[in-house]
Amino acid sequence: MPSSVICSFAYDPLSKALDVEFVSGRRYRYLGVPEAVAGEFSGAFSKGRFFNARIRDRFAFREIGWPSGNS
């Protein structure tokens, strides 16, 4: 997934949680994300543009910390 902003992401349809890791290494969990939105995000040509337009500032979120191995 080439993106200049987003490193990786994962979606849990049971909890409707979208975890996004940015190239900075920061990780956030977005809550209440509908499965359709997560699917569109996954298929979006520009992950960063889609994230800014359809996810950022639209869903509650919390930082989930650094990936294991980073301090």
N, C-alpha and C positions, 0 to 999 in steps of 0.2 A: 504494500500500500504506500505509494509515494506521496508524501505530504511534507510541506515545509514547516508545519505546525504540530501535527498529530503523529505521534510515534506508533501507537497501537490503541486498540479498543476492544472491549468485550461486552456482550449483552446477556443478561439473565432474564429470560421471558417470564419466569415464575415471580420474581420480585420486581420486574420492570425497571431494573437498574442497569444503567449504561456506565461502564468504567472507561475513562479516557486517560491515556498517558500522553503528555505533551513532550515535545523534543527537549524541553527544559528538564525533564525527568519528573515533573510534578504530576500527580495522579489525582483524579477527582471521580466521584461517583455521582451521577445524575439520577434522580429518583422520579419514579412515575412516568418514565419514557414509554410511550406506546410501542408495541412491537413493529407497527408499520413505520414509525419514524426511525427506529433503529435499523430496519431493513433498507430504508431509503438512504440512510447515512452510510451503511455498508456499501451500497451500490453507487454512491455519489462520485462523480469524476473528481471534484474538489472537496475533499473531506473538511478542510478548514473553512471554506466558504459555506458549506452546508451546516457545519457546526455553528458558525456565527449567526446564520439566518434562522435556523430551526431548533437549536438546542440551547445555546448560550442565552442566559437571561430569561429562559422560558420554563426551566425546570429547577426545582430545588436541588442543591448539590452540597457535597462536603468533600474536603480533601481527605484522601485515604492514605496519605503518606508516600514514602519513597519505596521503590521496588527493593526487594531483598538484595543485599550486597552493596547498597549505596548507603552513605552516611549523611 
